[in-house]
Amino acid sequence: MKKTVVIAGAGHSAGQVIATLKQKKFAGRIVLIGEEPYLPYQRPPLSKKFLAGEMPAERLHLKPESFYSDSNIEVRLETRVTGLDRDAHQLQTSDGDTVTYDKLVLALGARVREIAVPGIDLPGVHYLRNISDVEGIRDGLSKSKQVVVVGAGYIGLEVAAVCRQLGLDVTIIEVEDRVMSRVVSPHVSDFYQLEHTNHGVRLLLSARVVAFGGKRRVKSVLTDDDQKIPADLVVVGTGILPNTELARAAGLDIDNGIAVDDRCQTSDTDIYAVGDCTSHPNSIYGRRLRLESVHNAVEQAKTAANNICGIETRYSQVPWFWSDQYDLKLQITGLSEGYDQVVLRGDPASRSFACLYLKDGSLIAVDAINAARDFMQSKALIANHAICDPEKLADVDIALKDQG
């Protein structure tokens, strides 16, 4: 009898699970259940080209609708999974149906981290996580002159860059004392702060939003140091939280996400989990990680699908991320947390340089700004725990592939 694989969630990782199952000639039944009205799509362009109006919605989709129909994939959109009975191998859905599985993949993703301040529900205040969010923001931008962005992480800075390129006045409010403080060193923060300032963005650092002002819609943002910033539109980008509630209620192990092993298998051998909702053991860094990245979503999806098909696959790779702001491409390899030395490779004034992070002499991460070669060549050094000479790392005439 043919087996049934059910995928709960319809984001990027879910789409990749299906693509890999079909590539590996899985002959069983595949059911996709997703809350949004859209087939699996890419999220990174949402705060970049899609927000700027440079990419139509159909180009966001990982596969065209014909792929799912031609492959006999059962697609159930605008449907939420409300319960998981592990003993019965069944899911309950918001439309009152019951779906039975042999293997289940939880691709539940994450939700925005909401802030609890007065006025958060005013029209004109937006979060950014999905296509509908961006469509609402784009509609608002067409009627706005002054935009306030709350949060100076990737999303906030990318939105600010797009808004400035549209000719809008932009203010960023960030509770920390520098931008992207969670993921980059002060050297890189300083560079991006100067870039945004030079593009006309007003940066308010070490400032906290205490209220959004307005009656029928947002008109201002109030900070804890009594500043009142005019706003026709607000975008809140304060991070995301993994969707673990379904797994927790079903008794699966949770550890800063749905806990999986290096096969992307949960504490239930018939249930896999992939993407933003998971934490996994990473042999390169020797600890459990929860990663919010396309790379992680795709590679975990491939791993889970392979193992479902009986192809033994284990996931342990150097994480990588990217962010596009103005004409700058920031590409990050590895995780810099815990570094004890920073090496600057190249001149930030040239707008093409890299920041390299060492711990006990070993390269653990690289931030490459318009330096794609350094980004690509750093992966092997990090994976191999290469001990590097800081002076040679700083010498741009010595390729990273020739070091360590």
N, C-alpha and C positions, 0 to 999 in steps of 0.2 A: 504494500500500500504506500502511495506517495505521501511524504511528510509535508506538514504545513509549517511554514515560517511566517510569523507575524512580527511586523515592525511597528512599534508604538512610538509615534513621532514621525514627522515628515520634513525634517530639515536636511542640511547638507550631508550629515553622516548617514541618515536613512536612505537618501538617494544613492550614496556610494555603496551601501550594503546591497541594494537591489542590483546595481550595475555589476558588482563583483559576483554575486550569486549567478547572474545570467552568464557572465563571462566564464565562470567555472562549470557551466552546464548543469546547474541545479535544476532538476526536473520536477520538483514538487510544487505545491501551491504556495504563492507568496501574497500576503495581505499587508497593505500599507494603511495605517490609520493616523490621520493628522488633524489637528485642531484648526489650522488656517485653511482658507479656501484655495490655497495654491499648491501645486506640485512642488517637490523639493527644489530649492533654489539657493543661490549663493547669497551670503549676507555681507561680505566685505564691501561690495560696490554700493550698498545702501547708503553709507555715509560719505561716499565719494561720487562716482560717476552717475549713479542713479539719482542721488539727491541733487546733483548739478543739472539734471535733465539731459545728460549726455548718453544715457543708456536706457533703452526701452525695457519695460517689464519682462517681455518675452525672452530677452537675452539673459535674464537672471537665472532662468530655469536650467538645471543641470542636464536634463533630457527633455525632448519635446513630448507632448502628450501621446503621440503615436508610439513612442518607445514602450510606454506602459500598456497601451491597448494591444500592440503587436506581440508583446511578451506575456500577455494574459495575466498581468498584475491586477489584483483586486484593490482598487484605490477607494478609500473612504475618507473624504475630506470633510472639514467642518464637523468633525466627530472627536470627542474627547474620551480617553480611556478613564473610567471612573473607579475601576476595581480590578484587582488581580488575585485570583484563586490559584495558588501554586499547586495544591494537591489535585485539583480538577484540571489543571492546565487550561484555564479559561480566563478571558478578559471580559469585563463588563464595560459597555460604552454608554455615552450620554444619550443615545437614541433608544436605549432599552434593550439593545441586542447583546448576545453573548458570542464571543469568538473563541474557538478552541485552537490551541497551538501544540505542535511538537517541540519546536524551538521558538523562543521569544527573544527579540532584540529590543532593548529599551534605548531609544534614541530621543530622549525626552527634552534634551536641550536645557536652556536656562531662561530665566525671566529677568527683567530689569530690576535693579535695586532701587526701590522707591524711597523717596524722602518724605518725611511727615512734617510739613510746615503749613501754616495757614495759606490758603489760596492755591494750593497745588492742583485743585480740580478746576481752576478757572480755564475757560477756553483760551487757547493761545499758548498754554503750557504743554509741552510734548516730551514724551520719552521716545527713544529710537531703538527699535528692536526688529521690526518686521516691515514688509512692504506697505501695509496700511498706515503704519506710523509715518513713513517717509512721504507717502502721498498727502497726508495731512499737513506735514511740515512744509512741503513744496507749495501747497495751496496757500498756506499762511505767509510764506516768504514773498509771494507775488504781491502781497498787500502790505508788506512791512518795510520799514526803514531802519529800525533799531532792533538788533537781536542780542539776547543774552544767552550765553552758554554756561551751564552749571557743570563743572567738572573739566579737568584738563588732562584726561587720559587720551587714548587714541581717538575714541569717538568724538569727544569734545573738540579736540584740536582739528580733526578732519572736517567737522561741521563748520568750525570757525573759518577754516581756509576756504571752503566752498562759498560761504556767505560773503567773505571779503571779495572773492572773485566775481560775485554777483553785484558788487558795489554797495553792500549794506554795511552799516555801522555795527561793529561787533565788540562786545565785552565778555570776557571769560572770568568766571568766579571760581576759584579753586581753594579748598580748605587747607591744602598743604602749602609749603613755602616755595615749591617749584613744580613745573609741569612734568607729567609722566614720572612722578617720583617713585612709583612702585616698580618701574621696570628699567629705568636708565640711571646713569650716574649724573652728578651735577654738571659735568662737562657737556653732556648731550642736552640736558635740561636748559642750560644757559644758551646753547646754540639755538634751540627751538624757541625759547622765549624772545631772543633777539630777532629771529626771523618773523615771528608773528607781530612783534612790535613794529618792525620795519614795514610790514604789510598793513599797518594801521589798526591792529587789534589792541584793545585796551585790556591789560591783564591785572586782575585783582587777586593777588596771592595771599595766603594765610587769612582768608575771609570766608565766612560761613553765611549761607542764605538763611534768613529767619522768617521771611514771609514773601508772598507774591501779592502785589497790590492791584486793585482794580475791582470794578463792580460787575459789568457784563462780560468782560474779558480782561486778560492781564494787561496792565499798563506800566508796571514797575516791579523791580526786585529790590527788596530791603536786605541789608547785610548786618552782621553783628556789630559792626563799627559805625552804624547809623548812616550808612550811605544809601541813597535811593537812586537806583539806576533806571532810567526810562527803558521800556521794553514793549515792542509791538508783538514780539514772539520770543518764547523761551524754549530751549532744548536742554533737557536734563540728561547728562551722561555720567552717572555715578556708579557704573559697574553692573554686574549681573550676579544672580544667585542660581545655583544648580537646582533643577527640578527633581527632587529626590522623594517627594511625598508618597507617590504611588509605591515605590520600592520599599520605603520605610514601613508603610502600612502592611506590606506583604511579608515583612520580616527579613528582607535582604540586608546584608551588612552595609552600613553607611560609614564612610570615613572621609569627610570633606567632599562628598559626592558619593555616588553609588560605587562601592568598592568592587573592583575587578582585578583579575590576575593578568599575567602578561599574555594570555590568550583572549582577553576581554570577556572572560567568563565571570559571572557573579558568584555569590555563595550558593546559588542554585545552579547545578550543572546544565539545566535546560534553558537557562536565561543568560543572555549576553547583554552588555551595555556599552554604548559608544558615545563619544563626543563630549560636549561641555558638561554633561551631567555626571561624569565619571571621575574617579581617581584611580590611578594605576601605579604599580611599582615600576620604577625606572632604574635599570641597572647602571646606567651611565652616571647618574647623580646619587645612587644609593639611597633613594627615599621615594616615598609615594608622592605623586604629583597629580594635581587637577589642572588641566591646561585648557585655555579658551583660545583655540586657534583652528583654522581650516586644516592645517597639516595634521594635527592630532585627530580631528574628526574623520578625515579621509583615511588615515593609516589605521586607526582603530576599526573603522568600518570594514576595511579590507581584511584585517586580522580576524574579526568575528565571522565574516562571511566565509573565509577560507576554512576556518575550524568547523563551521557548520557543515561544510562540504567534505569534511574528513581530511583536509589538507593541514597538517600540523604547522601552525604559524605562531610565532611569538613576537610581541611588539616591544621594542626598546630602541628608541631613536633620539637623536639630538633634536630638541624642540626648535621650531623657528616661527617667526612672526614677521609682519610687515605693516607699514603705515605710509600712505601717500598724502603729503601736505604740500600744496603749491607745486613746485617742480622738484620737490625733494622726495626721494624714496628711502625711507628708513627700513632696513632689513636687519632683524635681530636673530642671531644664532645662539642657542643655549640659554641658560638662566644665570644671571649675574649675582643672585642672592648669595651673600657670604663672602664676596671677593675681598681680598686684602691688598690688591695693587691694581692700578689702572694705567694702561699705556695708551697714549694718543698716537695714532698712526696717520700722518698727513696733517694739513693745516685747515682748521675749521673755516677760516676766511675764504678758502678756495671752494667751499660748499661741497667738497668731496673728501671724506676722511672716515676713519674708523676709530672706535673706542674699544680697547681690548681689556678683558677682565681676567685677572689671575688669582688663584688661591693656592698657596704653598708652592708657587712656581708653575702650576699647571693652568693651562688656558681653559676657562670654563664658559666664557660667553664673549660675543662680539656684537657691537652695534655698528652697522655700516651705513653711512649716509652717502648716497650716490656713489657707492663703492661696491658694486656687485661682485667683482672678482674676490675681494676680501671676504665677503659674505659666503660665497660658495666654497672657497678654499679653507675656511675656518672649521667647517663641519667635521672633517676627518681629524683635525688636531684635537678638537673637543672630545670626540668619540673615543679617541685613543689616549686621553688624559696626558697629552703631550706636555713635557716640561720645556718651557721656552725661555730664551734669553730676552729680557725686556728691551735691551738696546737693539737687538736685531728685529724685534717685532716693530719697533718704532721706525725702522729704516724702510721706506717705501720702495727702495730699489731691490729689496730682498722679498720675493714672493712668499706669501704665507705657506704655500705648499712645500717650500724648501726649508721650513723651520721645524723645530721640535725634535 
